Amino acid sequence: MAAQQAAQVSQSASGETTVTLPTTVSITPGLPTAMPMPDPVDLLARLADLRDRGALTPEEFEAQKKRILGES
């Protein structure tokens, strides 16, 4: 039960919400423990879309592009 313990949410009388997370993590044998790196081409396409929609400035786009390509 301890390894499968879910986060517990409680609310105080003052309306403050508290979230208690489990302190242990269960790792299933045979599964990779690290997340695979996302495809840089896909990331750049998503960044370009955000730039084209106005969610990123051209400067923000360039900074993130350099980060993804390992230039900074």
Secondary structure, 3 states (H helix, E strand, C coil): CCCCCCCEEEECCCCCEEEECCCCCCCCCCCCCCCCCCCHHHHHHHHHHHHHCCCCCHHHHHHHHHHHHCCC
